[in-house]
Each structure stands twice: as C-alpha cells, then as structure tokens.
C-alpha cells in the first residue's frame, strides 16, 4: 500500500500529473491517493523529489 506523508508533501502536483491511473488528487493542498484506483505502480514514489509517497 502507498500513502502520502503530509509532512513531506509540498503540493507540487508532479505525482498527480504522472500517475497513469489518475489515482492521485488534492485535498487541503496535499496529494491524496484514491485507493480504489491505485494499482501500486510506484510511479509516484519514483518521481517525488520530497519522498512524500511511501510504501507501507
């Protein structure tokens, strides 16, 4: 499972733009992952310069 660490997310939107499933959106200026759409390709983990998306 992948989650967004809100203390690391700066709301840049890079993960939103690159998610092939459109499974990432914004809530209160932070990225959120829509669990039903995410198939854990880990693209967000690879592209985030802040390391906000994390595998748990």
HTML snippet that shows the backbone in 3Dmol.js (N, CA, C, O; Angstrom):
<script src="https://3Dmol.org/build/3Dmol-min.js"></script>
<div id="view" style="width:600px;height:400px;position:relative"></div>
<script>
const pdb = `
ATOM      1  N   UNK A   1       0.846  -1.175   0.000  1.00  0.00           N
ATOM      2  CA  UNK A   1       0.000   0.000   0.000  1.00  0.00           C
ATOM      3  C   UNK A   1       0.892   1.240   0.000  1.00  0.00           C
ATOM      4  O   UNK A   1       1.940   1.259   0.646  1.00  0.00           O
ATOM      5  N   UNK A   2       0.476   2.255  -0.717  1.00  0.00           N
ATOM      6  CA  UNK A   2       1.206   3.511  -0.776  1.00  0.00           C
ATOM      7  C   UNK A   2       0.365   4.602  -0.130  1.00  0.00           C
ATOM      8  O   UNK A   2      -0.846   4.680  -0.337  1.00  0.00           O
ATOM      9  N   UNK A   3       1.023   5.435   0.648  1.00  0.00           N
ATOM     10  CA  UNK A   3       0.342   6.571   1.269  1.00  0.00           C
ATOM     11  C   UNK A   3       1.208   7.804   1.099  1.00  0.00           C
ATOM     12  O   UNK A   3       2.403   7.699   0.821  1.00  0.00           O
ATOM     13  N   UNK A   4       0.605   8.973   1.265  1.00  0.00           N
ATOM     14  CA  UNK A   4       1.309  10.242   1.167  1.00  0.00           C
ATOM     15  C   UNK A   4       1.627  10.749   2.571  1.00  0.00           C
ATOM     16  O   UNK A   4       0.730  10.888   3.403  1.00  0.00           O
ATOM     17  N   UNK A   5       2.883  11.021   2.828  1.00  0.00           N
ATOM     18  CA  UNK A   5       3.299  11.619   4.092  1.00  0.00           C
ATOM     19  C   UNK A   5       3.037  13.124   3.990  1.00  0.00           C
ATOM     20  O   UNK A   5       3.741  13.826   3.265  1.00  0.00           O
ATOM     21  N   UNK A   6       2.051  13.610   4.696  1.00  0.00           N
ATOM     22  CA  UNK A   6       1.647  15.017   4.612  1.00  0.00           C
ATOM     23  C   UNK A   6       2.724  15.968   5.114  1.00  0.00           C
ATOM     24  O   UNK A   6       2.736  17.136   4.727  1.00  0.00           O
ATOM     25  N   UNK A   7       3.605  15.505   5.944  1.00  0.00           N
ATOM     26  CA  UNK A   7       4.674  16.381   6.431  1.00  0.00           C
ATOM     27  C   UNK A   7       5.745  16.596   5.365  1.00  0.00           C
ATOM     28  O   UNK A   7       6.523  17.547   5.446  1.00  0.00           O
ATOM     29  N   UNK A   8       5.785  15.718   4.370  1.00  0.00           N
ATOM     30  CA  UNK A   8       6.768  15.852   3.298  1.00  0.00           C
ATOM     31  C   UNK A   8       6.173  16.436   2.022  1.00  0.00           C
ATOM     32  O   UNK A   8       6.899  17.029   1.223  1.00  0.00           O
ATOM     33  N   UNK A   9       4.877  16.281   1.816  1.00  0.00           N
ATOM     34  CA  UNK A   9       4.232  16.740   0.589  1.00  0.00           C
ATOM     35  C   UNK A   9       4.168  18.265   0.558  1.00  0.00           C
ATOM     36  O   UNK A   9       3.713  18.905   1.506  1.00  0.00           O
ATOM     37  N   UNK A  10       4.641  18.838  -0.568  1.00  0.00           N
ATOM     38  CA  UNK A  10       4.597  20.294  -0.735  1.00  0.00           C
ATOM     39  C   UNK A  10       3.519  20.710  -1.739  1.00  0.00           C
ATOM     40  O   UNK A  10       3.390  21.892  -2.059  1.00  0.00           O
ATOM     41  N   UNK A  11       2.751  19.746  -2.232  1.00  0.00           N
ATOM     42  CA  UNK A  11       1.649  20.046  -3.140  1.00  0.00           C
ATOM     43  C   UNK A  11       2.078  20.478  -4.527  1.00  0.00           C
ATOM     44  O   UNK A  11       1.381  21.264  -5.169  1.00  0.00           O
ATOM     45  N   UNK A  12       3.211  19.983  -5.005  1.00  0.00           N
ATOM     46  CA  UNK A  12       3.721  20.413  -6.316  1.00  0.00           C
ATOM     47  C   UNK A  12       2.898  19.850  -7.477  1.00  0.00           C
ATOM     48  O   UNK A  12       2.851  20.454  -8.548  1.00  0.00           O
ATOM     49  N   UNK A  13       2.253  18.702  -7.277  1.00  0.00           N
ATOM     50  CA  UNK A  13       1.405  18.108  -8.312  1.00  0.00           C
ATOM     51  C   UNK A  13       2.118  17.193  -9.291  1.00  0.00           C
ATOM     52  O   UNK A  13       1.488  16.663 -10.206  1.00  0.00           O
ATOM     53  N   UNK A  14       3.405  16.997  -9.121  1.00  0.00           N
ATOM     54  CA  UNK A  14       4.149  16.116 -10.029  1.00  0.00           C
ATOM     55  C   UNK A  14       3.596  14.707 -10.055  1.00  0.00           C
ATOM     56  O   UNK A  14       3.493  14.109 -11.125  1.00  0.00           O
ATOM     57  N   UNK A  15       3.244  14.172  -8.923  1.00  0.00           N
ATOM     58  CA  UNK A  15       2.699  12.813  -8.863  1.00  0.00           C
ATOM     59  C   UNK A  15       1.312  12.750  -9.502  1.00  0.00           C
ATOM     60  O   UNK A  15       0.950  11.749 -10.121  1.00  0.00           O
ATOM     61  N   UNK A  16       0.548  13.819  -9.348  1.00  0.00           N
ATOM     62  CA  UNK A  16      -0.792  13.876  -9.936  1.00  0.00           C
ATOM     63  C   UNK A  16      -0.691  13.814 -11.457  1.00  0.00           C
ATOM     64  O   UNK A  16      -1.434  13.082 -12.110  1.00  0.00           O
ATOM     65  N   UNK A  17       0.233  14.588 -12.011  1.00  0.00           N
ATOM     66  CA  UNK A  17       0.407  14.648 -13.457  1.00  0.00           C
ATOM     67  C   UNK A  17       0.924  13.342 -14.052  1.00  0.00           C
ATOM     68  O   UNK A  17       0.588  13.009 -15.189  1.00  0.00           O
ATOM     69  N   UNK A  18       1.731  12.604 -13.305  1.00  0.00           N
ATOM     70  CA  UNK A  18       2.379  11.409 -13.853  1.00  0.00           C
ATOM     71  C   UNK A  18       1.698  10.088 -13.508  1.00  0.00           C
ATOM     72  O   UNK A  18       2.088   9.047 -14.039  1.00  0.00           O
ATOM     73  N   UNK A  19       0.712  10.100 -12.651  1.00  0.00           N
ATOM     74  CA  UNK A  19       0.032   8.855 -12.276  1.00  0.00           C
ATOM     75  C   UNK A  19      -0.734   8.296 -13.477  1.00  0.00           C
ATOM     76  O   UNK A  19      -1.639   8.957 -13.986  1.00  0.00           O
ATOM     77  N   UNK A  20      -0.385   7.091 -13.936  1.00  0.00           N
ATOM     78  CA  UNK A  20      -1.044   6.533 -15.115  1.00  0.00           C
ATOM     79  C   UNK A  20      -2.513   6.148 -14.890  1.00  0.00           C
ATOM     80  O   UNK A  20      -3.251   5.957 -15.856  1.00  0.00           O
ATOM     81  N   UNK A  21      -2.934   6.035 -13.655  1.00  0.00           N
ATOM     82  CA  UNK A  21      -4.310   5.659 -13.342  1.00  0.00           C
ATOM     83  C   UNK A  21      -5.160   6.840 -12.887  1.00  0.00           C
ATOM     84  O   UNK A  21      -6.338   6.669 -12.576  1.00  0.00           O
ATOM     85  N   UNK A  22      -4.579   8.030 -12.846  1.00  0.00           N
ATOM     86  CA  UNK A  22      -5.260   9.211 -12.305  1.00  0.00           C
ATOM     87  C   UNK A  22      -5.798   8.920 -10.905  1.00  0.00           C
ATOM     88  O   UNK A  22      -6.921   9.287 -10.559  1.00  0.00           O
ATOM     89  N   UNK A  23      -4.960   8.247 -10.112  1.00  0.00           N
ATOM     90  CA  UNK A  23      -5.358   7.824  -8.767  1.00  0.00           C
ATOM     91  C   UNK A  23      -4.940   8.805  -7.682  1.00  0.00           C
ATOM     92  O   UNK A  23      -5.174   8.558  -6.499  1.00  0.00           O
ATOM     93  N   UNK A  24      -4.323   9.920  -8.075  1.00  0.00           N
ATOM     94  CA  UNK A  24      -3.860  10.890  -7.089  1.00  0.00           C
ATOM     95  C   UNK A  24      -4.559  12.221  -7.348  1.00  0.00           C
ATOM     96  O   UNK A  24      -4.650  12.694  -8.481  1.00  0.00           O
ATOM     97  N   UNK A  25      -5.044  12.801  -6.269  1.00  0.00           N
ATOM     98  CA  UNK A  25      -5.701  14.100  -6.354  1.00  0.00           C
ATOM     99  C   UNK A  25      -5.207  14.987  -5.232  1.00  0.00           C
ATOM    100  O   UNK A  25      -4.204  14.686  -4.585  1.00  0.00           O
ATOM    101  N   UNK A  26      -5.916  16.085  -5.001  1.00  0.00           N
ATOM    102  CA  UNK A  26      -5.543  17.007  -3.932  1.00  0.00           C
ATOM    103  C   UNK A  26      -6.674  17.159  -2.933  1.00  0.00           C
ATOM    104  O   UNK A  26      -7.850  17.131  -3.297  1.00  0.00           O
ATOM    105  N   UNK A  27      -6.311  17.318  -1.679  1.00  0.00           N
ATOM    106  CA  UNK A  27      -7.231  17.634  -0.602  1.00  0.00           C
ATOM    107  C   UNK A  27      -6.473  18.525   0.362  1.00  0.00           C
ATOM    108  O   UNK A  27      -5.427  18.133   0.878  1.00  0.00           O
ATOM    109  N   UNK A  28      -6.985  19.709   0.610  1.00  0.00           N
ATOM    110  CA  UNK A  28      -6.341  20.671   1.513  1.00  0.00           C
ATOM    111  C   UNK A  28      -4.874  20.912   1.126  1.00  0.00           C
ATOM    112  O   UNK A  28      -4.001  20.948   1.992  1.00  0.00           O
ATOM    113  N   UNK A  29      -4.612  21.075  -0.164  1.00  0.00           N
ATOM    114  CA  UNK A  29      -3.269  21.373  -0.693  1.00  0.00           C
ATOM    115  C   UNK A  29      -2.257  20.247  -0.543  1.00  0.00           C
ATOM    116  O   UNK A  29      -1.056  20.482  -0.678  1.00  0.00           O
ATOM    117  N   UNK A  30      -2.712  19.038  -0.270  1.00  0.00           N
ATOM    118  CA  UNK A  30      -1.828  17.885  -0.195  1.00  0.00           C
ATOM    119  C   UNK A  30      -2.318  16.825  -1.166  1.00  0.00           C
ATOM    120  O   UNK A  30      -3.515  16.716  -1.430  1.00  0.00           O
ATOM    121  N   UNK A  31      -1.396  16.054  -1.689  1.00  0.00           N
ATOM    122  CA  UNK A  31      -1.769  14.942  -2.559  1.00  0.00           C
ATOM    123  C   UNK A  31      -2.435  13.847  -1.724  1.00  0.00           C
ATOM    124  O   UNK A  31      -2.063  13.605  -0.576  1.00  0.00           O
ATOM    125  N   UNK A  32      -3.413  13.200  -2.321  1.00  0.00           N
ATOM    126  CA  UNK A  32      -4.050  12.029  -1.701  1.00  0.00           C
ATOM    127  C   UNK A  32      -4.149  10.935  -2.759  1.00  0.00           C
ATOM    128  O   UNK A  32      -4.262  11.218  -3.952  1.00  0.00           O
ATOM    129  N   UNK A  33      -4.106   9.712  -2.316  1.00  0.00           N
ATOM    130  CA  UNK A  33      -4.210   8.575  -3.224  1.00  0.00           C
ATOM    131  C   UNK A  33      -5.594   7.959  -3.085  1.00  0.00           C
ATOM    132  O   UNK A  33      -6.027   7.627  -1.982  1.00  0.00           O
ATOM    133  N   UNK A  34      -6.279   7.809  -4.203  1.00  0.00           N
ATOM    134  CA  UNK A  34      -7.579   7.151  -4.227  1.00  0.00           C
ATOM    135  C   UNK A  34      -7.317   5.652  -4.313  1.00  0.00           C
ATOM    136  O   UNK A  34      -6.979   5.127  -5.374  1.00  0.00           O
ATOM    137  N   UNK A  35      -7.475   4.983  -3.198  1.00  0.00           N
ATOM    138  CA  UNK A  35      -7.095   3.567  -3.069  1.00  0.00           C
ATOM    139  C   UNK A  35      -7.759   2.664  -4.109  1.00  0.00           C
ATOM    140  O   UNK A  35      -7.137   1.712  -4.580  1.00  0.00           O
ATOM    141  N   UNK A  36      -8.989   2.942  -4.467  1.00  0.00           N
ATOM    142  CA  UNK A  36      -9.694   2.111  -5.432  1.00  0.00           C
ATOM    143  C   UNK A  36      -9.133   2.200  -6.841  1.00  0.00           C
ATOM    144  O   UNK A  36      -9.346   1.294  -7.647  1.00  0.00           O
ATOM    145  N   UNK A  37      -8.421   3.274  -7.151  1.00  0.00           N
ATOM    146  CA  UNK A  37      -7.850   3.461  -8.482  1.00  0.00           C
ATOM    147  C   UNK A  37      -6.375   3.078  -8.555  1.00  0.00           C
ATOM    148  O   UNK A  37      -5.877   2.720  -9.623  1.00  0.00           O
ATOM    149  N   UNK A  38      -5.688   3.152  -7.440  1.00  0.00           N
ATOM    150  CA  UNK A  38      -4.244   2.896  -7.403  1.00  0.00           C
ATOM    151  C   UNK A  38      -3.952   1.405  -7.555  1.00  0.00           C
ATOM    152  O   UNK A  38      -4.499   0.578  -6.825  1.00  0.00           O
ATOM    153  N   UNK A  39      -3.083   1.071  -8.513  1.00  0.00           N
ATOM    154  CA  UNK A  39      -2.669  -0.324  -8.632  1.00  0.00           C
ATOM    155  C   UNK A  39      -1.203  -0.495  -8.239  1.00  0.00           C
ATOM    156  O   UNK A  39      -0.558  -1.473  -8.617  1.00  0.00           O
ATOM    157  N   UNK A  40      -0.688   0.465  -7.478  1.00  0.00           N
ATOM    158  CA  UNK A  40       0.633   0.425  -6.867  1.00  0.00           C
ATOM    159  C   UNK A  40       1.762   0.232  -7.874  1.00  0.00           C
ATOM    160  O   UNK A  40       2.624  -0.630  -7.700  1.00  0.00           O
ATOM    161  N   UNK A  41       1.746   1.043  -8.924  1.00  0.00           N
ATOM    162  CA  UNK A  41       2.818   1.002  -9.912  1.00  0.00           C
ATOM    163  C   UNK A  41       4.088   1.667  -9.389  1.00  0.00           C
ATOM    164  O   UNK A  41       5.177   1.457  -9.924  1.00  0.00           O
ATOM    165  N   UNK A  42       3.936   2.472  -8.336  1.00  0.00           N
ATOM    166  CA  UNK A  42       5.025   3.164  -7.665  1.00  0.00           C
ATOM    167  C   UNK A  42       5.637   4.309  -8.476  1.00  0.00           C
ATOM    168  O   UNK A  42       6.735   4.768  -8.161  1.00  0.00           O
ATOM    169  N   UNK A  43       4.949   4.766  -9.501  1.00  0.00           N
ATOM    170  CA  UNK A  43       5.439   5.913 -10.259  1.00  0.00           C
ATOM    171  C   UNK A  43       5.575   7.127  -9.346  1.00  0.00           C
ATOM    172  O   UNK A  43       6.562   7.858  -9.430  1.00  0.00           O
ATOM    173  N   UNK A  44       4.611   7.342  -8.491  1.00  0.00           N
ATOM    174  CA  UNK A  44       4.652   8.488  -7.572  1.00  0.00           C
ATOM    175  C   UNK A  44       5.853   8.404  -6.633  1.00  0.00           C
ATOM    176  O   UNK A  44       6.494   9.413  -6.341  1.00  0.00           O
ATOM    177  N   UNK A  45       6.150   7.202  -6.165  1.00  0.00           N
ATOM    178  CA  UNK A  45       7.292   7.005  -5.272  1.00  0.00           C
ATOM    179  C   UNK A  45       8.583   7.360  -6.004  1.00  0.00           C
ATOM    180  O   UNK A  45       9.485   7.965  -5.425  1.00  0.00           O
ATOM    181  N   UNK A  46       8.668   6.986  -7.262  1.00  0.00           N
ATOM    182  CA  UNK A  46       9.883   7.214  -8.052  1.00  0.00           C
ATOM    183  C   UNK A  46      10.089   8.685  -8.417  1.00  0.00           C
ATOM    184  O   UNK A  46      11.228   9.146  -8.477  1.00  0.00           O
ATOM    185  N   UNK A  47       9.007   9.426  -8.660  1.00  0.00           N
ATOM    186  CA  UNK A  47       9.150  10.792  -9.181  1.00  0.00           C
ATOM    187  C   UNK A  47       9.128  11.897  -8.121  1.00  0.00           C
ATOM    188  O   UNK A  47       9.547  13.018  -8.410  1.00  0.00           O
ATOM    189  N   UNK A  48       8.669  11.625  -6.946  1.00  0.00           N
ATOM    190  CA  UNK A  48       8.528  12.683  -5.935  1.00  0.00           C
ATOM    191  C   UNK A  48       9.891  13.097  -5.372  1.00  0.00           C
ATOM    192  O   UNK A  48      10.580  12.280  -4.761  1.00  0.00           O
ATOM    193  N   UNK A  49      10.284  14.367  -5.575  1.00  0.00           N
ATOM    194  CA  UNK A  49      11.562  14.827  -5.038  1.00  0.00           C
ATOM    195  C   UNK A  49      11.561  14.952  -3.509  1.00  0.00           C
ATOM    196  O   UNK A  49      12.619  14.972  -2.880  1.00  0.00           O
ATOM    197  N   UNK A  50      10.364  15.034  -2.923  1.00  0.00           N
ATOM    198  CA  UNK A  50      10.241  15.181  -1.473  1.00  0.00           C
ATOM    199  C   UNK A  50      10.094  13.832  -0.756  1.00  0.00           C
ATOM    200  O   UNK A  50      10.102  13.778   0.474  1.00  0.00           O
ATOM    201  N   UNK A  51       9.961  12.759  -1.518  1.00  0.00           N
ATOM    202  CA  UNK A  51       9.771  11.406  -0.959  1.00  0.00           C
ATOM    203  C   UNK A  51       8.505  11.307  -0.122  1.00  0.00           C
ATOM    204  O   UNK A  51       8.467  10.588   0.876  1.00  0.00           O
ATOM    205  N   UNK A  52       7.464  12.037  -0.534  1.00  0.00           N
ATOM    206  CA  UNK A  52       6.200  12.029   0.210  1.00  0.00           C
ATOM    207  C   UNK A  52       5.402  10.732   0.032  1.00  0.00           C
ATOM    208  O   UNK A  52       4.876  10.217   1.019  1.00  0.00           O
ATOM    209  N   UNK A  53       5.291  10.183  -1.190  1.00  0.00           N
ATOM    210  CA  UNK A  53       4.615   8.892  -1.317  1.00  0.00           C
ATOM    211  C   UNK A  53       5.528   7.783  -0.758  1.00  0.00           C
ATOM    212  O   UNK A  53       6.702   7.679  -1.112  1.00  0.00           O
ATOM    213  N   UNK A  54       4.954   6.982   0.107  1.00  0.00           N
ATOM    214  CA  UNK A  54       5.736   5.940   0.760  1.00  0.00           C
ATOM    215  C   UNK A  54       4.989   4.622   0.763  1.00  0.00           C
ATOM    216  O   UNK A  54       3.766   4.588   0.897  1.00  0.00           O
ATOM    217  N   UNK A  55       5.725   3.550   0.615  1.00  0.00           N
ATOM    218  CA  UNK A  55       5.132   2.226   0.733  1.00  0.00           C
ATOM    219  C   UNK A  55       5.022   1.870   2.201  1.00  0.00           C
ATOM    220  O   UNK A  55       5.970   2.048   2.967  1.00  0.00           O
ATOM    221  N   UNK A  56       3.851   1.363   2.594  1.00  0.00           N
ATOM    222  CA  UNK A  56       3.672   0.934   3.992  1.00  0.00           C
ATOM    223  C   UNK A  56       3.224  -0.503   4.023  1.00  0.00           C
ATOM    224  O   UNK A  56       3.015  -1.062   5.100  1.00  0.00           O
TER     225      UNK A  56
END
`;
const viewer = $3Dmol.createViewer("view");
viewer.addModel(pdb, "pdb");
viewer.setStyle({}, {cartoon: {color: "spectrum"}});
viewer.zoomTo();
viewer.render();
</script>
